[in-house]
Amino acid sequence: MTLISESRTPVSGSSTITGSDLDVYLPQQDTELLIDVVRAQGVAGSRVVDLCTGSGAIAIAAAGMGAAEVTAVDASADAVAYARRAAADAGVSVNVRQGDLAMHVGRYDVVTCNPPYVPTPPVTDADLHPAGPSHAWDAGVDGRAVLDPLCAHVPELLVPGGVLLLVHSEFADAEASLQALRDGGLTAEVVAEKFIPFGPVLSARAEWLEGLGLLEPGRRVERLVAIAAVAPSAGSGTDGNLR
């Protein structure tokens, strides 16, 4: 995960970044990767829900791509306020709601999610916890505090033939996500990846990750993966097909 400073230009569709937005996860390279995958999937005419929406950039992008209906959900009140403002600034219709993964939001053609996924030391050492909206990236020792319930719950959010588009780091175990989604009856595979330099959070935790055996000594590059998981079509009794 790479953090951007307030002075960086946000990705297309996001609102202007200000000093009051310090508790909101702003668009970064994982955001951009997922937006590229959403664009490749195609969402025109679809009902879309973006979970862990943060700044709302992914939901706003989906609305701009012609989605028939877009809902965005985040547990953070600051993120909800920011995403609503960003959608209004972008001139698109997004229903932004505050809630968590257990919230009943209905069934959708497309579910998108850029969740918290950074493995987090079980200590409060400030050197391992750089300043910023840590709730948007800290995800337990294995990085799966949100991913595990998401993968278990997402089949209930998809219409027959619907698709989950998910992004996270290699350090949160992409194979575990793929297996959990397949165990839920979905067809799942990695459809895109991107290698990026460590930002402040992973740089601070690099030695800890090395100690866990998750990172080769001296490596300071992270692999982001985008996963697509498709629900079975109605009445097919078989897995869905990835586009």
Secondary structure in CASP SS format (residue, H / E / C, confidence):
PFRMAT SS
TARGET T0000
AUTHOR 0000-0000-0000
METHOD secondary structure of the structure
MODEL  1
M C 1.00
T C 1.00
L C 1.00
I C 1.00
S C 1.00
E C 1.00
S C 1.00
R C 1.00
T C 1.00
P C 1.00
V C 1.00
S C 1.00
G C 1.00
S C 1.00
S C 1.00
T C 1.00
I C 1.00
T C 1.00
G H 1.00
S H 1.00
D H 1.00
L C 1.00
D C 1.00
V C 1.00
Y C 1.00
L C 1.00
P C 1.00
Q C 1.00
Q H 1.00
D H 1.00
T H 1.00
E H 1.00
L H 1.00
L H 1.00
I H 1.00
D H 1.00
V H 1.00
V H 1.00
R H 1.00
A H 1.00
Q H 1.00
G C 1.00
V C 1.00
A C 1.00
G C 1.00
S C 1.00
R E 1.00
V E 1.00
V E 1.00
D E 1.00
L E 1.00
C C 1.00
T C 1.00
G C 1.00
S C 1.00
G C 1.00
A H 1.00
I H 1.00
A H 1.00
I H 1.00
A H 1.00
A H 1.00
A H 1.00
G H 1.00
M C 1.00
G C 1.00
A C 1.00
A C 1.00
E E 1.00
V E 1.00
T E 1.00
A E 1.00
V E 1.00
D E 1.00
A C 1.00
S C 1.00
A H 1.00
D H 1.00
A H 1.00
V H 1.00
A H 1.00
Y H 1.00
A H 1.00
R H 1.00
R H 1.00
A H 1.00
A H 1.00
A H 1.00
D H 1.00
A H 1.00
G C 1.00
V C 1.00
S C 1.00
V C 1.00
N E 1.00
V E 1.00
R E 1.00
Q E 1.00
G C 1.00
D C 1.00
L C 1.00
A C 1.00
M C 1.00
H C 1.00
V C 1.00
G C 1.00
R C 1.00
Y E 1.00
D E 1.00
V E 1.00
V E 1.00
T E 1.00
C E 1.00
N C 1.00
P C 1.00
P C 1.00
Y C 1.00
V E 1.00
P C 1.00
T C 1.00
P C 1.00
P C 1.00
V C 1.00
T C 1.00
D C 1.00
A H 1.00
D H 1.00
L H 1.00
H C 1.00
P C 1.00
A C 1.00
G C 1.00
P C 1.00
S H 1.00
H H 1.00
A H 1.00
W C 1.00
D E 1.00
A C 1.00
G C 1.00
V C 1.00
D C 1.00
G C 1.00
R C 1.00
A C 1.00
V C 1.00
L H 1.00
D H 1.00
P H 1.00
L H 1.00
C H 1.00
A H 1.00
H H 1.00
V H 1.00
P H 1.00
E H 1.00
L H 1.00
L E 1.00
V E 1.00
P E 1.00
G E 1.00
G E 1.00
V E 1.00
L E 1.00
L E 1.00
L E 1.00
V E 1.00
H E 1.00
S E 1.00
E H 1.00
F H 1.00
A H 1.00
D C 1.00
A H 1.00
E H 1.00
A H 1.00
S H 1.00
L H 1.00
Q H 1.00
A H 1.00
L H 1.00
R H 1.00
D H 1.00
G C 1.00
G C 1.00
L C 1.00
T E 1.00
A E 1.00
E E 1.00
V E 1.00
V E 1.00
A E 1.00
E E 1.00
K E 1.00
F E 1.00
I E 1.00
P E 1.00
F C 1.00
G C 1.00
P H 1.00
V H 1.00
L H 1.00
S H 1.00
A H 1.00
R H 1.00
A H 1.00
E H 1.00
W H 1.00
L H 1.00
E H 1.00
G H 1.00
L H 1.00
G C 1.00
L C 1.00
L C 1.00
E C 1.00
P C 1.00
G C 1.00
R C 1.00
R C 1.00
V E 1.00
E E 1.00
R E 1.00
L E 1.00
V E 1.00
A E 1.00
I E 1.00
A E 1.00
A E 1.00
V E 1.00
A C 1.00
P C 1.00
S C 1.00
A C 1.00
G C 1.00
S C 1.00
G C 1.00
T C 1.00
D C 1.00
G C 1.00
N C 1.00
L C 1.00
R C 1.00
END
